[in-house]
Amino acid sequence: MTHWKTQFNYKWLGAYCLPDGKDIILTIKEMKREEVVGTSGKKELLLVAYFHEAVKPMVVNKTNCKALEKLFKTPIIEDWSGKQMQVGASRVDAFGDKVDALRVRPFLPKVGEDVRPTIETGSAVWNSSIDYLKSGNDLNAIMRKYKLTKEQIKTLQQYEVK
């Protein structure tokens, strides 16, 4: 399913960026303060995390900073570089409403754990994957993003343009 926010060019990582709403594991490249323009046009200096993975940078609020401090056992943001965290969405009260917000999970990701979401055969994501392959794209790109069964891989290989 397609989140409406994916139809706009937002600069920052948001809950809408999570594949099928599933947690992702990110490796911090660097943390730095920079000017962020809010939706109201207000400019603020905020902490932003940049990652080694090909994702948008993430504005890191106080709640997530506290989680990172506990997770990495240090309040020093320079010491967070190179460390991995698991990020997911949580429903929170903000801006006078309930919204989905990115939250750093309070545990270290398990090394080698495959956190890619699965695809249900026949689902919208499955059909999009078939269309993706039919337009000349590579099955490996889908396999990097989703966990597939051997049967699903065999079926999808039939749609690859050779």
C-alpha positions in Angstrom: 0.0 0.0 0.0 1.1 3.5 -0.7 1.3 6.1 2.1 0.2 9.5 0.8 3.3 11.3 2.1 5.4 9.3 -0.3 3.8 11.3 -3.1 5.6 14.5 -1.9 9.3 15.3 -1.7 10.0 15.5 2.0 13.7 16.1 2.9 13.6 14.1 6.2 13.1 10.5 7.1 9.6 9.9 8.4 7.4 7.0 9.6 5.9 6.9 6.1 9.4 5.9 4.7 9.4 2.5 6.5 8.8 -0.3 4.0 5.4 -1.7 4.7 5.6 0.0 8.2 8.3 -2.4 9.3 11.3 -1.4 11.4 14.6 -0.7 9.6 18.2 -1.0 10.8 20.4 2.1 10.2 24.1 2.7 10.7 24.9 6.3 11.8 27.4 8.0 9.6 27.3 11.3 11.5 25.2 13.5 13.8 25.1 17.2 13.3 23.1 20.3 14.1 21.6 22.1 11.2 18.9 24.5 10.3 15.6 22.8 9.7 12.6 24.5 8.3 9.3 23.2 9.7 6.0 22.9 7.9 5.0 26.4 9.3 8.2 27.9 7.8 9.8 28.3 11.2 13.6 27.7 11.2 15.2 25.8 14.0 18.6 24.4 14.8 18.0 20.7 15.3 20.1 17.5 15.5 20.1 15.5 12.3 21.4 11.9 11.8 23.0 10.9 8.5 23.3 7.2 7.6 25.5 4.9 5.6 22.4 3.3 4.1 20.6 5.0 1.2 17.9 6.7 3.3 17.0 10.3 4.0 18.5 12.0 7.0 16.5 11.8 10.2 15.7 14.7 12.5 16.5 13.3 16.0 14.3 14.7 18.8 15.0 14.6 22.5 13.1 11.3 23.0 15.2 9.6 20.4 18.4 11.2 21.7 17.6 9.7 25.2 17.0 6.3 23.6 20.4 6.5 21.7 22.2 7.5 24.9 20.9 4.5 26.7 21.4 2.2 23.7 25.1 3.3 23.2 25.8 4.0 26.8 27.2 7.5 26.1 25.7 10.9 25.7 28.5 11.9 23.3 27.0 12.2 19.8 30.4 11.8 18.1 30.6 8.4 19.7 27.4 7.3 18.0 29.0 7.3 14.6 29.3 3.8 13.1 26.8 2.4 15.5 23.6 0.7 14.4 20.1 1.3 15.6 16.7 -0.1 14.8 14.0 2.5 13.9 10.3 1.9 13.8 7.0 3.8 13.9 5.0 4.5 17.1 1.7 6.3 17.5 2.3 9.4 19.6 0.4 12.5 20.7 1.8 15.5 18.8 0.5 18.7 17.3 -2.8 18.2 19.0 -3.4 14.9 17.2 -2.2 11.2 17.2 0.5 10.8 14.6 3.0 8.2 13.5 6.5 9.1 14.7 9.9 7.5 14.2 11.3 6.0 17.3 14.6 4.5 18.1 13.9 1.0 19.5 15.3 0.5 23.0 17.5 -2.5 22.0 20.5 -3.1 19.7 19.6 -4.8 16.4 20.6 -8.4 16.3 23.6 -8.8 14.0 22.8 -10.9 11.0 19.0 -10.8 11.8 17.0 -10.5 8.6 14.6 -7.7 9.2 13.4 -7.4 5.6 9.6 -7.6 5.4 8.1 -10.5 3.6 5.8 -10.2 0.5 2.5 -12.0 0.4 2.0 -13.6 -3.1 -0.8 -11.8 -4.9 -0.6 -8.6 -2.7 -0.2 -5.1 -4.1 3.5 -5.2 -3.3 3.8 -8.5 -5.1 2.0 -7.1 -8.2 4.2 -4.0 -8.1 7.3 -6.2 -8.0 6.1 -8.1 -11.1 5.6 -4.8 -12.9 9.0 -3.6 -11.7 10.6 -6.7 -13.3 8.6 -6.4 -16.5 9.9 -2.9 -17.0 13.5 -4.3 -17.2 14.6 -4.0 -13.5 16.6 -6.6 -11.6 15.2 -9.1 -9.2 18.2 -8.5 -6.9 16.9 -5.1 -6.0 13.6 -6.6 -4.8 15.5 -9.3 -2.9 17.6 -6.6 -1.1 14.4 -5.0 0.1 12.1 -8.0 0.8 12.5 -11.5 2.2 11.3 -14.0 -0.4 10.7 -17.7 -0.4 12.4 -19.9 -2.9 9.1 -20.4 -4.6 8.5 -16.7 -4.9 12.0 -16.1 -6.3 11.4 -18.8 -8.9 8.1 -17.2 -9.9 9.5 -13.7 -10.1 12.4 -14.9 -12.2 9.9 -15.6 -14.9 9.1 -11.9 -15.2 12.7 -10.7 -15.5 13.5 -9.2 -18.9 16.6 -10.9 -20.1 
